[in-house]
Amino acid sequence: MHREIPDCLGEEVYGLCSPFPMADPRILLVEDDKIILELVSAFLAYAGYPDFIAVSRAGDARKAWAAHSESLELILTDLTLPDGTGSDLVRDFLEEKSTCRAIIMTGFTAEFVDLGSGKGDRAILLQKPFSRTEFIRLITACLGPAGGSD
């Protein structure tokens, strides 16, 4: 099941997500493009990762992180967001939690993404456009097979 940050914490995301409460999410999805958000949400569900938080702004991602960082294992973010960058989110979240991984989705090449020192081994750049197969392979590399951890 998908979930969103409630209105009291942030912007509603396109009506894709179920309301709280739910099981602890493993994935934080940050994407401001509705079409890509819907596509990635469908890919996650298809791959067997139905519990995630989806937000469209960096500020809402930070609120979600503050509320759920203990259970989050993967940050899946667009590089460019209306109120910040995915690389800033990834840098901050990976600094705070050493077991967290990240996938940054972008049309830019790697030289445009600066994560600072020591984060590159836990962050993967996913070039847009990408296939469902490529996406699922990366998710599985970061989290293991769906239902395989907990």
Legacy VTK file of the C-alpha trace (Angstrom):
# vtk DataFile Version 3.0
C-alpha trace
ASCII
DATASET POLYDATA
POINTS 150 float
0.000 0.000 0.000
1.228 3.468 -0.795
1.008 6.270 1.678
1.443 9.955 1.762
2.361 12.502 4.335
-0.922 13.701 5.823
-2.051 17.221 5.012
-0.948 18.384 8.450
2.649 17.512 7.506
2.846 18.271 3.820
1.346 18.443 0.382
-1.050 15.744 -0.765
0.468 13.727 -3.581
-1.916 13.159 -6.494
-4.306 10.914 -4.529
-2.113 7.831 -5.044
-1.466 7.011 -1.446
-3.515 5.479 1.312
-3.975 7.363 4.584
-2.034 6.569 7.759
-1.642 4.380 9.779
0.207 1.564 7.998
3.179 -0.732 8.389
6.542 0.979 8.590
7.606 2.141 5.123
10.935 1.005 3.655
11.034 3.459 0.748
10.718 7.237 0.507
9.803 8.286 -3.046
10.355 11.964 -3.897
9.132 12.986 -7.354
7.385 16.170 -8.500
6.336 14.947 -11.968
2.927 13.286 -11.694
3.471 10.927 -14.627
6.834 9.703 -13.345
5.441 9.395 -9.816
2.602 7.199 -11.095
5.000 5.128 -13.219
7.490 4.580 -10.400
4.646 3.781 -7.980
3.387 1.137 -10.411
6.914 -0.287 -10.804
7.291 -0.522 -7.004
3.951 -2.294 -6.627
4.764 -4.656 -9.521
8.112 -5.510 -7.914
6.459 -6.327 -4.583
7.347 -3.169 -2.632
3.895 -1.725 -1.898
4.666 0.137 1.351
6.276 3.474 0.627
5.808 7.147 1.273
5.439 9.373 -1.807
5.942 13.137 -1.686
6.523 15.768 -4.352
8.721 18.317 -2.553
12.043 18.267 -0.717
10.483 19.907 2.344
7.881 17.150 2.585
10.614 14.535 2.155
12.437 16.004 5.155
9.224 15.819 7.223
8.697 12.205 6.160
12.307 11.400 7.020
11.937 12.983 10.465
8.859 10.878 11.149
10.008 7.562 9.606
13.800 7.483 9.263
14.060 4.461 11.531
12.199 2.206 9.068
13.336 3.805 5.797
15.982 1.844 3.907
15.885 3.486 0.475
15.506 7.046 -0.767
14.248 7.146 -4.344
14.351 10.741 -5.555
14.321 12.954 -8.585
17.414 15.142 -8.849
15.572 18.420 -9.406
12.659 19.330 -7.160
10.632 22.551 -6.843
12.174 23.425 -3.485
15.568 21.732 -3.459
17.602 18.922 -4.939
17.488 15.195 -4.527
21.255 15.140 -4.079
20.937 17.398 -1.009
18.298 15.067 0.448
20.410 11.997 -0.238
23.550 13.568 1.191
21.751 14.576 4.402
19.799 11.326 4.869
22.767 9.042 4.154
24.883 11.083 6.560
22.280 10.527 9.271
21.679 6.820 8.632
24.609 4.717 7.486
22.448 1.726 6.496
20.262 3.713 4.104
20.724 3.532 0.309
19.584 5.931 -2.413
18.649 6.016 -6.080
18.660 9.405 -7.783
16.548 9.548 -10.947
17.668 12.151 -13.470
18.106 13.031 -17.096
21.473 14.591 -16.214
24.773 12.723 -16.320
26.821 11.775 -13.267
29.003 14.892 -13.299
25.944 16.973 -12.329
25.359 14.971 -9.124
27.538 15.791 -6.119
26.940 13.690 -3.027
30.063 14.665 -1.161
32.672 12.198 0.002
31.860 8.674 1.089
28.260 8.487 -0.189
28.849 7.227 -3.728
28.902 3.563 -2.702
25.384 3.875 -1.210
23.845 6.070 -3.911
23.073 5.037 -7.471
22.311 7.337 -10.378
19.411 6.088 -12.520
19.373 7.776 -15.914
15.946 8.775 -17.293
14.310 7.315 -19.250
14.634 3.894 -17.634
12.877 0.566 -18.120
10.850 -1.323 -15.556
13.434 -4.120 -15.683
16.318 -1.745 -14.973
14.365 -0.049 -12.174
13.442 -3.322 -10.467
17.018 -4.597 -10.765
18.287 -1.515 -8.916
15.574 -1.658 -6.235
16.376 -5.319 -5.634
20.103 -4.540 -5.472
19.410 -1.939 -2.789
16.762 -3.754 -0.727
17.034 -7.414 -1.662
14.094 -9.407 -3.011
10.651 -8.107 -2.027
9.502 -9.644 1.247
13.066 -10.808 1.914
13.919 -8.475 4.781
12.234 -7.405 7.991
LINES 1 151
150 0 1 2 3 4 5 6 7 8 9 10 11 12 13 14 15 16 17 18 19 20 21 22 23 24 25 26 27 28 29 30 31 32 33 34 35 36 37 38 39 40 41 42 43 44 45 46 47 48 49 50 51 52 53 54 55 56 57 58 59 60 61 62 63 64 65 66 67 68 69 70 71 72 73 74 75 76 77 78 79 80 81 82 83 84 85 86 87 88 89 90 91 92 93 94 95 96 97 98 99 100 101 102 103 104 105 106 107 108 109 110 111 112 113 114 115 116 117 118 119 120 121 122 123 124 125 126 127 128 129 130 131 132 133 134 135 136 137 138 139 140 141 142 143 144 145 146 147 148 149
